[in-house]
């Protein structure tokens, strides 16, 4: 890769090593010197989740390392089979837990909707009730 083509990647790496404050300073300087550069940096920070998540290059590197370690063979077939079975069970359990959370959300939504409809029916009954003289 030529140095001209590599500078965006090198700049990104340099800013990532210094953290979120470096990205913010670069964005502010971009707005000061040439506003489209600052705007482009802001959009990039939002798009790449650098603005809101604590997603640094170190965290991404650690996640890749953990995935590689989880899928890498230890050389012991019995242990690898046990590890694969355990990971499969954990993934199934995570899926069941996600389904459980979705059922809870759905039940809460249904309950809130039922409360709304009951309140609406009560108001309609109160306004259409007999008029006293």
Helices and strands as residue ranges (DSSP letters): H 3-18, H 20-33, H 35-47, H 57-71, H 77-127
